[in-house]
Each structure stands twice: as C-alpha cells, then as structure tokens.
Amino acid sequence: MNSDDVTFYLMNVSAGATRELSYHLTPSLAIDATAQASTVYAYYDPAIRQTRDAVRFVATSAAEM
C-alpha cells in the first residue's frame, strides 16, 4: 500500500455481480492529473483480479467553484 491508495473491502459479492461505488471529493487546489491504473482482486485469492487503465482527470479548486 502507498499513501495515495484507497482500499475498499466488499463482502458477500457473488461472482459476476456488479457494484456501483459513488463518492464525492472537494478539491482544495486545481489539478490536471492522471490517476494510476487500479486493480481489484479477491482478498483470499489474489489470482482472481481485474485491472483498469490509468484515467486522466481535471479538477478546479473549491475556491474557483
């Protein structure tokens, strides 16, 4: 784990099931950045995994909103 990692633990998710995670962030500074690729895996069987590509995002600071 790194200081910029976010970890979610989802329990009782059946194979093939989907979940939608919604969240809200309030930026304190403006930024144009790329988030690193992310990986999800079964906690007790890390061989079961899925990885998504890096994503570019742009945010304006809360003061500019």
N, CA, C and O atoms as a Tripos MOL2 file, in Angstrom:
@<TRIPOS>MOLECULE
protein
  260   259    65     0     0
PROTEIN
NO_CHARGES

@<TRIPOS>ATOM
      1 N           0.8250   -1.1840    0.0000 N.3       1 MET1
      2 CA          0.0000    0.0000    0.0000 C.3       1 MET1
      3 C           0.8660    1.2420    0.0000 C.2       1 MET1
      4 O           1.9720    1.2510    0.5400 O.2       1 MET1
      5 N           0.3470    2.2790   -0.6090 N.am      2 ASN2
      6 CA          1.0110    3.5740   -0.6610 C.3       2 ASN2
      7 C           0.1410    4.6200    0.0110 C.2       2 ASN2
      8 O          -1.0360    4.3810    0.2810 O.2       2 ASN2
      9 N           0.7210    5.7730    0.2800 N.am      3 SER3
     10 CA         -0.0330    6.8390    0.9380 C.3       3 SER3
     11 C          -1.1530    7.3880    0.0680 C.2       3 SER3
     12 O          -2.0520    8.0550    0.5800 O.2       3 SER3
     13 N          -1.1210    7.1220   -1.2450 N.am      4 ASP4
     14 CA         -2.1830    7.6130   -2.1160 C.3       4 ASP4
     15 C          -3.1520    6.5060   -2.5340 C.2       4 ASP4
     16 O          -3.9550    6.7080   -3.4450 O.2       4 ASP4
     17 N          -3.0900    5.3470   -1.8870 N.am      5 ASP5
     18 CA         -4.0010    4.2380   -2.1740 C.3       5 ASP5
     19 C          -5.3200    4.4060   -1.4270 C.2       5 ASP5
     20 O          -5.3580    4.9520   -0.3240 O.2       5 ASP5
     21 N          -6.3840    3.9360   -2.0350 N.am      6 VAL6
     22 CA         -7.6850    3.8470   -1.3800 C.3       6 VAL6
     23 C          -8.1030    2.3890   -1.4440 C.2       6 VAL6
     24 O          -8.0740    1.7820   -2.5150 O.2       6 VAL6
     25 N          -8.4920    1.8200   -0.3110 N.am      7 THR7
     26 CA         -8.8520    0.4130   -0.2610 C.3       7 THR7
     27 C         -10.3120    0.2710    0.1500 C.2       7 THR7
     28 O         -10.7420    0.8470    1.1490 O.2       7 THR7
     29 N         -11.0720   -0.5020   -0.6280 N.am      8 PHE8
     30 CA        -12.4570   -0.8310   -0.3090 C.3       8 PHE8
     31 C         -12.5370   -2.3250   -0.0610 C.2       8 PHE8
     32 O         -11.9620   -3.1050   -0.8210 O.2       8 PHE8
     33 N         -13.2300   -2.7390    0.9770 N.am      9 TYR9
     34 CA        -13.4820   -4.1510    1.2310 C.3       9 TYR9
     35 C         -14.9670   -4.3940    1.0140 C.2       9 TYR9
     36 O         -15.7960   -3.8310    1.7280 O.2       9 TYR9
     37 N         -15.3110   -5.2190    0.0440 N.am     10 LEU10
     38 CA        -16.6970   -5.5440   -0.2670 C.3      10 LEU10
     39 C         -16.9560   -6.9860    0.1330 C.2      10 LEU10
     40 O         -16.2380   -7.8890   -0.2970 O.2      10 LEU10
     41 N         -17.9510   -7.2060    0.9310 N.am     11 MET11
     42 CA        -18.2630   -8.5460    1.4230 C.3      11 MET11
     43 C         -19.4870   -9.1050    0.6960 C.2      11 MET11
     44 O         -20.3600   -8.3600    0.2510 O.2      11 MET11
     45 N         -19.5290  -10.4110    0.5870 N.am     12 ASN12
     46 CA        -20.6840  -11.1270    0.0290 C.3      12 ASN12
     47 C         -21.0540  -10.6740   -1.3800 C.2      12 ASN12
     48 O         -22.2310  -10.4720   -1.6790 O.2      12 ASN12
     49 N         -20.0670  -10.5150   -2.2330 N.am     13 VAL13
     50 CA        -20.3110  -10.1690   -3.6250 C.3      13 VAL13
     51 C         -20.1520  -11.4500   -4.4370 C.2      13 VAL13
     52 O         -19.0690  -12.0310   -4.4900 O.2      13 VAL13
     53 N         -21.2180  -11.8740   -5.0550 N.am     14 SER14
     54 CA        -21.1980  -13.1050   -5.8360 C.3      14 SER14
     55 C         -20.4340  -12.9200   -7.1380 C.2      14 SER14
     56 O         -20.3570  -11.8130   -7.6710 O.2      14 SER14
     57 N         -19.8760  -13.9990   -7.6410 N.am     15 ALA15
     58 CA        -19.1740  -13.9600   -8.9300 C.3      15 ALA15
     59 C         -20.1240  -13.4370  -10.0010 C.2      15 ALA15
     60 O         -21.2670  -13.8860  -10.0960 O.2      15 ALA15
     61 N         -19.6540  -12.4950  -10.8020 N.am     16 GLY16
     62 CA        -20.4680  -11.9270  -11.8690 C.3      16 GLY16
     63 C         -21.3490  -10.7710  -11.4280 C.2      16 GLY16
     64 O         -21.9090  -10.0670  -12.2690 O.2      16 GLY16
     65 N         -21.4820  -10.5640  -10.1260 N.am     17 ALA17
     66 CA        -22.3110   -9.4570   -9.6220 C.3      17 ALA17
     67 C         -21.5590   -8.1420   -9.8210 C.2      17 ALA17
     68 O         -20.3290   -8.1240   -9.8650 O.2      17 ALA17
     69 N         -22.2920   -7.0620   -9.9380 N.am     18 THR18
     70 CA        -21.6820   -5.7480  -10.0630 C.3      18 THR18
     71 C         -22.0740   -4.8780   -8.8760 C.2      18 THR18
     72 O         -23.1190   -5.0780   -8.2560 O.2      18 THR18
     73 N         -21.2300   -3.9270   -8.5790 N.am     19 ARG19
     74 CA        -21.4980   -2.9500   -7.5210 C.3      19 ARG19
     75 C         -21.1180   -1.5870   -8.0630 C.2      19 ARG19
     76 O         -20.1680   -1.4660   -8.8370 O.2      19 ARG19
     77 N         -21.8440   -0.5730   -7.6660 N.am     20 GLU20
     78 CA        -21.5190    0.7990   -8.0370 C.3      20 GLU20
     79 C         -21.1200    1.5440   -6.7780 C.2      20 GLU20
     80 O         -21.8700    1.5720   -5.8010 O.2      20 GLU20
     81 N         -19.9470    2.1450   -6.7990 N.am     21 LEU21
     82 CA        -19.4580    2.9200   -5.6660 C.3      21 LEU21
     83 C         -19.4960    4.3900   -6.0440 C.2      21 LEU21
     84 O         -18.8560    4.8050   -7.0110 O.2      21 LEU21
     85 N         -20.2340    5.1670   -5.2940 N.am     22 SER22
     86 CA        -20.3230    6.6050   -5.5380 C.3      22 SER22
     87 C         -19.6110    7.3360   -4.4110 C.2      22 SER22
     88 O         -19.7090    6.9520   -3.2460 O.2      22 SER22
     89 N         -18.8970    8.3870   -4.7680 N.am     23 TYR23
     90 CA        -18.2380    9.1960   -3.7550 C.3      23 TYR23
     91 C         -18.0760   10.6120   -4.2810 C.2      23 TYR23
     92 O         -18.2050   10.8560   -5.4800 O.2      23 TYR23
     93 N         -17.7940   11.5360   -3.3860 N.am     24 HIS24
     94 CA        -17.6560   12.9480   -3.7390 C.3      24 HIS24
     95 C         -16.3640   13.4700   -3.1160 C.2      24 HIS24
     96 O         -16.0970   13.2350   -1.9370 O.2      24 HIS24
     97 N         -15.5770   14.1670   -3.8990 N.am     25 LEU25
     98 CA        -14.3510   14.7930   -3.4110 C.3      25 LEU25
     99 C         -14.4440   16.2960   -3.6260 C.2      25 LEU25
    100 O         -14.9690   16.7480   -4.6440 O.2      25 LEU25
    101 N         -13.9430   17.0630   -2.6840 N.am     26 THR26
    102 CA        -13.9010   18.5080   -2.8260 C.3      26 THR26
    103 C         -12.4370   18.9250   -2.9280 C.2      26 THR26
    104 O         -11.6990   18.8340   -1.9470 O.2      26 THR26
    105 N         -12.0120   19.3810   -4.1050 N.am     27 PRO27
    106 CA        -10.6000   19.7460   -4.2780 C.3      27 PRO27
    107 C         -10.2560   21.0410   -3.5610 C.2      27 PRO27
    108 O         -11.0650   21.9670   -3.5020 O.2      27 PRO27
    109 N          -9.0500   21.0920   -3.0190 N.am     28 SER28
    110 CA         -8.5710   22.3340   -2.4080 C.3      28 SER28
    111 C          -7.6620   23.0900   -3.3700 C.2      28 SER28
    112 O          -7.4050   24.2790   -3.1760 O.2      28 SER28
    113 N          -7.1720   22.4080   -4.4090 N.am     29 LEU29
    114 CA         -6.3230   23.0190   -5.4320 C.3      29 LEU29
    115 C          -6.7570   22.5380   -6.8050 C.2      29 LEU29
    116 O          -7.3130   21.4490   -6.9430 O.2      29 LEU29
    117 N          -6.5040   23.3440   -7.8070 N.am     30 ALA30
    118 CA         -6.7830   22.9250   -9.1810 C.3      30 ALA30
    119 C          -5.7270   21.9110   -9.6050 C.2      30 ALA30
    120 O          -4.5750   21.9880   -9.1790 O.2      30 ALA30
    121 N          -6.1280   20.9560  -10.4520 N.am     31 ILE31
    122 CA         -5.1750   19.9340  -10.8980 C.3      31 ILE31
    123 C          -5.6090   19.3520  -12.2410 C.2      31 ILE31
    124 O          -6.7990   19.2360  -12.5320 O.2      31 ILE31
    125 N          -4.6390   18.9990  -13.0300 N.am     32 ASP32
    126 CA         -4.8300   18.2410  -14.2660 C.3      32 ASP32
    127 C          -3.8600   17.0750  -14.1220 C.2      32 ASP32
    128 O          -2.6500   17.2610  -14.2570 O.2      32 ASP32
    129 N          -4.3660   15.8900  -13.8540 N.am     33 ALA33
    130 CA         -3.5020   14.7630  -13.4900 C.3      33 ALA33
    131 C          -4.0070   13.4610  -14.0740 C.2      33 ALA33
    132 O          -5.0810   13.3970  -14.6720 O.2      33 ALA33
    133 N          -3.2160   12.4350  -13.8880 N.am     34 THR34
    134 CA         -3.6010   11.0900  -14.3000 C.3      34 THR34
    135 C          -3.5150   10.1730  -13.0910 C.2      34 THR34
    136 O          -2.4670   10.0700  -12.4530 O.2      34 THR34
    137 N          -4.6140    9.5110  -12.7830 N.am     35 ALA35
    138 CA         -4.6350    8.5330  -11.6970 C.3      35 ALA35
    139 C          -4.0570    7.2300  -12.2270 C.2      35 ALA35
    140 O          -4.3420    6.8380  -13.3580 O.2      35 ALA35
    141 N          -3.2630    6.5710  -11.4330 N.am     36 GLN36
    142 CA         -2.6370    5.3290  -11.8690 C.3      36 GLN36
    143 C          -3.6830    4.2410  -12.1150 C.2      36 GLN36
    144 O          -4.8230    4.3430  -11.6610 O.2      36 GLN36
    145 N          -3.2840    3.2210  -12.8250 N.am     37 ALA37
    146 CA         -4.1780    2.0890  -13.0810 C.3      37 ALA37
    147 C          -4.6440    1.5130  -11.7430 C.2      37 ALA37
    148 O          -3.9290    1.6050  -10.7450 O.2      37 ALA37
    149 N          -5.8290    0.9260  -11.7200 N.am     38 SER38
    150 CA         -6.3510    0.3500  -10.4780 C.3      38 SER38
    151 C          -6.6240   -1.1390  -10.6680 C.2      38 SER38
    152 O          -6.9110   -1.6010  -11.7720 O.2      38 SER38
    153 N          -6.5280   -1.8640   -9.5820 N.am     39 THR39
    154 CA         -6.7300   -3.3110   -9.6030 C.3      39 THR39
    155 C          -7.6790   -3.7120   -8.4950 C.2      39 THR39
    156 O          -7.5850   -3.2200   -7.3700 O.2      39 THR39
    157 N          -8.5860   -4.6010   -8.8170 N.am     40 VAL40
    158 CA         -9.4820   -5.1940   -7.8270 C.3      40 VAL40
    159 C          -9.1970   -6.6870   -7.8240 C.2      40 VAL40
    160 O          -8.9730   -7.2880   -8.8740 O.2      40 VAL40
    161 N          -9.2060   -7.2820   -6.6290 N.am     41 TYR41
    162 CA         -8.9280   -8.7130   -6.5450 C.3      41 TYR41
    163 C          -9.6150   -9.3270   -5.3380 C.2      41 TYR41
    164 O          -9.9640   -8.6440   -4.3750 O.2      41 TYR41
    165 N          -9.7990  -10.6440   -5.4200 N.am     42 ALA42
    166 CA        -10.3910  -11.3880   -4.3060 C.3      42 ALA42
    167 C          -9.3580  -11.4550   -3.1850 C.2      42 ALA42
    168 O          -8.2300  -11.8900   -3.4160 O.2      42 ALA42
    169 N          -9.7200  -11.0360   -1.9890 N.am     43 TYR43
    170 CA         -8.7890  -10.9220   -0.8760 C.3      43 TYR43
    171 C          -8.0660  -12.2380   -0.5870 C.2      43 TYR43
    172 O          -6.8570  -12.2400   -0.3560 O.2      43 TYR43
    173 N          -8.7960  -13.3580   -0.5980 N.am     44 TYR44
    174 CA         -8.1850  -14.6430   -0.2730 C.3      44 TYR44
    175 C          -7.6970  -15.3970   -1.4950 C.2      44 TYR44
    176 O          -7.1710  -16.5020   -1.3640 O.2      44 TYR44
    177 N          -7.8580  -14.8260   -2.6830 N.am     45 ASP45
    178 CA         -7.3580  -15.4590   -3.9060 C.3      45 ASP45
    179 C          -6.9500  -14.3650   -4.8880 C.2      45 ASP45
    180 O          -7.6780  -14.0820   -5.8400 O.2      45 ASP45
    181 N          -5.7930  -13.7490   -4.6620 N.am     46 PRO46
    182 CA         -5.3570  -12.6300   -5.4980 C.3      46 PRO46
    183 C          -5.2050  -12.9690   -6.9840 C.2      46 PRO46
    184 O          -5.0700  -12.0710   -7.8150 O.2      46 PRO46
    185 N          -5.2280  -14.2580   -7.3160 N.am     47 ALA47
    186 CA         -5.1630  -14.6410   -8.7330 C.3      47 ALA47
    187 C          -6.4420  -14.2160   -9.4590 C.2      47 ALA47
    188 O          -6.4410  -14.0550  -10.6790 O.2      47 ALA47
    189 N          -7.5230  -14.0380   -8.7150 N.am     48 ILE48
    190 CA         -8.7810  -13.5510   -9.2840 C.3      48 ILE48
    191 C          -8.7200  -12.0300   -9.2090 C.2      48 ILE48
    192 O          -8.8930  -11.4410   -8.1420 O.2      48 ILE48
    193 N          -8.4710  -11.4030  -10.3600 N.am     49 ARG49
    194 CA         -8.2660   -9.9520  -10.3630 C.3      49 ARG49
    195 C          -8.7000   -9.3250  -11.6700 C.2      49 ARG49
    196 O          -8.8490  -10.0040  -12.6860 O.2      49 ARG49
    197 N          -8.9010   -8.0200  -11.6270 N.am     50 GLN50
    198 CA         -9.2270   -7.2180  -12.8060 C.3      50 GLN50
    199 C          -8.4970   -5.8980  -12.6610 C.2      50 GLN50
    200 O          -8.4790   -5.3160  -11.5760 O.2      50 GLN50
    201 N          -7.8970   -5.4210  -13.7310 N.am     51 THR51
    202 CA         -7.1680   -4.1470  -13.7180 C.3      51 THR51
    203 C          -7.7690   -3.1960  -14.7430 C.2      51 THR51
    204 O          -8.1380   -3.6060  -15.8430 O.2      51 THR51
    205 N          -7.8640   -1.9380  -14.3780 N.am     52 ARG52
    206 CA         -8.3430   -0.8800  -15.2710 C.3      52 ARG52
    207 C          -7.1970    0.0690  -15.5720 C.2      52 ARG52
    208 O          -6.3130    0.2730  -14.7410 O.2      52 ARG52
    209 N          -7.2190    0.6470  -16.7650 N.am     53 ASP53
    210 CA         -6.1790    1.5730  -17.1910 C.3      53 ASP53
    211 C          -6.1870    2.8520  -16.3610 C.2      53 ASP53
    212 O          -7.1600    3.1590  -15.6740 O.2      53 ASP53
    213 N          -5.0870    3.5860  -16.4400 N.am     54 ALA54
    214 CA         -4.9860    4.8900  -15.7980 C.3      54 ALA54
    215 C          -6.0500    5.8230  -16.3900 C.2      54 ALA54
    216 O          -6.4690    5.6510  -17.5340 O.2      54 ALA54
    217 N          -6.4790    6.8090  -15.5980 N.am     55 VAL55
    218 CA         -7.5290    7.7400  -16.0190 C.3      55 VAL55
    219 C          -7.0690    9.1740  -15.7700 C.2      55 VAL55
    220 O          -6.5750    9.4990  -14.6900 O.2      55 VAL55
    221 N          -7.2340   10.0220  -16.7740 N.am     56 ARG56
    222 CA         -6.9110   11.4500  -16.6340 C.3      56 ARG56
    223 C          -8.1100   12.1620  -16.0270 C.2      56 ARG56
    224 O          -9.2540   11.8740  -16.3780 O.2      56 ARG56
    225 N          -7.8450   13.0910  -15.1160 N.am     57 PHE57
    226 CA         -8.9290   13.8910  -14.5550 C.3      57 PHE57
    227 C          -8.4720   15.3290  -14.3700 C.2      57 PHE57
    228 O          -7.2830   15.6040  -14.2050 O.2      57 PHE57
    229 N          -9.4310   16.2340  -14.4010 N.am     58 VAL58
    230 CA         -9.1730   17.6660  -14.2300 C.3      58 VAL58
    231 C         -10.1260   18.1650  -13.1540 C.2      58 VAL58
    232 O         -11.3200   17.8640  -13.1830 O.2      58 VAL58
    233 N          -9.5950   18.9280  -12.2040 N.am     59 ALA59
    234 CA        -10.4280   19.4870  -11.1340 C.3      59 ALA59
    235 C         -10.0750   20.9480  -10.9420 C.2      59 ALA59
    236 O          -8.9100   21.3340  -11.0420 O.2      59 ALA59
    237 N         -11.0890   21.7620  -10.6660 N.am     60 THR60
    238 CA        -10.8550   23.1550  -10.2850 C.3      60 THR60
    239 C         -10.9100   23.2170   -8.7700 C.2      60 THR60
    240 O         -11.5540   22.3730   -8.1460 O.2      60 THR60
    241 N         -10.2620   24.1780   -8.1720 N.am     61 SER61
    242 CA        -10.2550   24.2650   -6.7080 C.3      61 SER61
    243 C         -11.6290   24.6740   -6.1960 C.2      61 SER61
    244 O         -12.4230   25.2650   -6.9270 O.2      61 SER61
    245 N         -11.8990   24.3590   -4.9520 N.am     62 ALA62
    246 CA        -13.1740   24.7160   -4.3450 C.3      62 ALA62
    247 C         -13.3780   26.2270   -4.3720 C.2      62 ALA62
    248 O         -14.5120   26.6930   -4.4750 O.2      62 ALA62
    249 N         -12.2910   27.0030   -4.2800 N.am     63 ALA63
    250 CA        -12.3910   28.4560   -4.3250 C.3      63 ALA63
    251 C         -12.8480   28.9590   -5.6890 C.2      63 ALA63
    252 O         -13.4370   30.0350   -5.7910 O.2      63 ALA63
    253 N         -12.5760   28.1740   -6.7450 N.am     64 GLU64
    254 CA        -12.9550   28.5680   -8.1040 C.3      64 GLU64
    255 C         -14.3750   28.1300   -8.4560 C.2      64 GLU64
    256 O         -14.9010   28.5290   -9.4950 O.2      64 GLU64
    257 N         -14.9850   27.3400   -7.6300 N.am     65 MET65
    258 CA        -16.3120   26.7830   -7.9430 C.3      65 MET65
    259 C         -17.4150   27.7610   -7.6420 C.2      65 MET65
    260 O         -18.5880   27.4520   -7.8480 O.2      65 MET65
@<TRIPOS>BOND
     1     1     2 1
     2     2     3 1
     3     3     4 2
     4     3     5 am
     5     5     6 1
     6     6     7 1
     7     7     8 2
     8     7     9 am
     9     9    10 1
    10    10    11 1
    11    11    12 2
    12    11    13 am
    13    13    14 1
    14    14    15 1
    15    15    16 2
    16    15    17 am
    17    17    18 1
    18    18    19 1
    19    19    20 2
    20    19    21 am
    21    21    22 1
    22    22    23 1
    23    23    24 2
    24    23    25 am
    25    25    26 1
    26    26    27 1
    27    27    28 2
    28    27    29 am
    29    29    30 1
    30    30    31 1
    31    31    32 2
    32    31    33 am
    33    33    34 1
    34    34    35 1
    35    35    36 2
    36    35    37 am
    37    37    38 1
    38    38    39 1
    39    39    40 2
    40    39    41 am
    41    41    42 1
    42    42    43 1
    43    43    44 2
    44    43    45 am
    45    45    46 1
    46    46    47 1
    47    47    48 2
    48    47    49 am
    49    49    50 1
    50    50    51 1
    51    51    52 2
    52    51    53 am
    53    53    54 1
    54    54    55 1
    55    55    56 2
    56    55    57 am
    57    57    58 1
    58    58    59 1
    59    59    60 2
    60    59    61 am
    61    61    62 1
    62    62    63 1
    63    63    64 2
    64    63    65 am
    65    65    66 1
    66    66    67 1
    67    67    68 2
    68    67    69 am
    69    69    70 1
    70    70    71 1
    71    71    72 2
    72    71    73 am
    73    73    74 1
    74    74    75 1
    75    75    76 2
    76    75    77 am
    77    77    78 1
    78    78    79 1
    79    79    80 2
    80    79    81 am
    81    81    82 1
    82    82    83 1
    83    83    84 2
    84    83    85 am
    85    85    86 1
    86    86    87 1
    87    87    88 2
    88    87    89 am
    89    89    90 1
    90    90    91 1
    91    91    92 2
    92    91    93 am
    93    93    94 1
    94    94    95 1
    95    95    96 2
    96    95    97 am
    97    97    98 1
    98    98    99 1
    99    99   100 2
   100    99   101 am
   101   101   102 1
   102   102   103 1
   103   103   104 2
   104   103   105 am
   105   105   106 1
   106   106   107 1
   107   107   108 2
   108   107   109 am
   109   109   110 1
   110   110   111 1
   111   111   112 2
   112   111   113 am
   113   113   114 1
   114   114   115 1
   115   115   116 2
   116   115   117 am
   117   117   118 1
   118   118   119 1
   119   119   120 2
   120   119   121 am
   121   121   122 1
   122   122   123 1
   123   123   124 2
   124   123   125 am
   125   125   126 1
   126   126   127 1
   127   127   128 2
   128   127   129 am
   129   129   130 1
   130   130   131 1
   131   131   132 2
   132   131   133 am
   133   133   134 1
   134   134   135 1
   135   135   136 2
   136   135   137 am
   137   137   138 1
   138   138   139 1
   139   139   140 2
   140   139   141 am
   141   141   142 1
   142   142   143 1
   143   143   144 2
   144   143   145 am
   145   145   146 1
   146   146   147 1
   147   147   148 2
   148   147   149 am
   149   149   150 1
   150   150   151 1
   151   151   152 2
   152   151   153 am
   153   153   154 1
   154   154   155 1
   155   155   156 2
   156   155   157 am
   157   157   158 1
   158   158   159 1
   159   159   160 2
   160   159   161 am
   161   161   162 1
   162   162   163 1
   163   163   164 2
   164   163   165 am
   165   165   166 1
   166   166   167 1
   167   167   168 2
   168   167   169 am
   169   169   170 1
   170   170   171 1
   171   171   172 2
   172   171   173 am
   173   173   174 1
   174   174   175 1
   175   175   176 2
   176   175   177 am
   177   177   178 1
   178   178   179 1
   179   179   180 2
   180   179   181 am
   181   181   182 1
   182   182   183 1
   183   183   184 2
   184   183   185 am
   185   185   186 1
   186   186   187 1
   187   187   188 2
   188   187   189 am
   189   189   190 1
   190   190   191 1
   191   191   192 2
   192   191   193 am
   193   193   194 1
   194   194   195 1
   195   195   196 2
   196   195   197 am
   197   197   198 1
   198   198   199 1
   199   199   200 2
   200   199   201 am
   201   201   202 1
   202   202   203 1
   203   203   204 2
   204   203   205 am
   205   205   206 1
   206   206   207 1
   207   207   208 2
   208   207   209 am
   209   209   210 1
   210   210   211 1
   211   211   212 2
   212   211   213 am
   213   213   214 1
   214   214   215 1
   215   215   216 2
   216   215   217 am
   217   217   218 1
   218   218   219 1
   219   219   220 2
   220   219   221 am
   221   221   222 1
   222   222   223 1
   223   223   224 2
   224   223   225 am
   225   225   226 1
   226   226   227 1
   227   227   228 2
   228   227   229 am
   229   229   230 1
   230   230   231 1
   231   231   232 2
   232   231   233 am
   233   233   234 1
   234   234   235 1
   235   235   236 2
   236   235   237 am
   237   237   238 1
   238   238   239 1
   239   239   240 2
   240   239   241 am
   241   241   242 1
   242   242   243 1
   243   243   244 2
   244   243   245 am
   245   245   246 1
   246   246   247 1
   247   247   248 2
   248   247   249 am
   249   249   250 1
   250   250   251 1
   251   251   252 2
   252   251   253 am
   253   253   254 1
   254   254   255 1
   255   255   256 2
   256   255   257 am
   257   257   258 1
   258   258   259 1
   259   259   260 2
@<TRIPOS>SUBSTRUCTURE
     1 MET1         2 RESIDUE 1 A MET
     2 ASN2         6 RESIDUE 1 A ASN
     3 SER3        10 RESIDUE 1 A SER
     4 ASP4        14 RESIDUE 1 A ASP
     5 ASP5        18 RESIDUE 1 A ASP
     6 VAL6        22 RESIDUE 1 A VAL
     7 THR7        26 RESIDUE 1 A THR
     8 PHE8        30 RESIDUE 1 A PHE
     9 TYR9        34 RESIDUE 1 A TYR
    10 LEU10       38 RESIDUE 1 A LEU
    11 MET11       42 RESIDUE 1 A MET
    12 ASN12       46 RESIDUE 1 A ASN
    13 VAL13       50 RESIDUE 1 A VAL
    14 SER14       54 RESIDUE 1 A SER
    15 ALA15       58 RESIDUE 1 A ALA
    16 GLY16       62 RESIDUE 1 A GLY
    17 ALA17       66 RESIDUE 1 A ALA
    18 THR18       70 RESIDUE 1 A THR
    19 ARG19       74 RESIDUE 1 A ARG
    20 GLU20       78 RESIDUE 1 A GLU
    21 LEU21       82 RESIDUE 1 A LEU
    22 SER22       86 RESIDUE 1 A SER
    23 TYR23       90 RESIDUE 1 A TYR
    24 HIS24       94 RESIDUE 1 A HIS
    25 LEU25       98 RESIDUE 1 A LEU
    26 THR26      102 RESIDUE 1 A THR
    27 PRO27      106 RESIDUE 1 A PRO
    28 SER28      110 RESIDUE 1 A SER
    29 LEU29      114 RESIDUE 1 A LEU
    30 ALA30      118 RESIDUE 1 A ALA
    31 ILE31      122 RESIDUE 1 A ILE
    32 ASP32      126 RESIDUE 1 A ASP
    33 ALA33      130 RESIDUE 1 A ALA
    34 THR34      134 RESIDUE 1 A THR
    35 ALA35      138 RESIDUE 1 A ALA
    36 GLN36      142 RESIDUE 1 A GLN
    37 ALA37      146 RESIDUE 1 A ALA
    38 SER38      150 RESIDUE 1 A SER
    39 THR39      154 RESIDUE 1 A THR
    40 VAL40      158 RESIDUE 1 A VAL
    41 TYR41      162 RESIDUE 1 A TYR
    42 ALA42      166 RESIDUE 1 A ALA
    43 TYR43      170 RESIDUE 1 A TYR
    44 TYR44      174 RESIDUE 1 A TYR
    45 ASP45      178 RESIDUE 1 A ASP
    46 PRO46      182 RESIDUE 1 A PRO
    47 ALA47      186 RESIDUE 1 A ALA
    48 ILE48      190 RESIDUE 1 A ILE
    49 ARG49      194 RESIDUE 1 A ARG
    50 GLN50      198 RESIDUE 1 A GLN
    51 THR51      202 RESIDUE 1 A THR
    52 ARG52      206 RESIDUE 1 A ARG
    53 ASP53      210 RESIDUE 1 A ASP
    54 ALA54      214 RESIDUE 1 A ALA
    55 VAL55      218 RESIDUE 1 A VAL
    56 ARG56      222 RESIDUE 1 A ARG
    57 PHE57      226 RESIDUE 1 A PHE
    58 VAL58      230 RESIDUE 1 A VAL
    59 ALA59      234 RESIDUE 1 A ALA
    60 THR60      238 RESIDUE 1 A THR
    61 SER61      242 RESIDUE 1 A SER
    62 ALA62      246 RESIDUE 1 A ALA
    63 ALA63      250 RESIDUE 1 A ALA
    64 GLU64      254 RESIDUE 1 A GLU
    65 MET65      258 RESIDUE 1 A MET
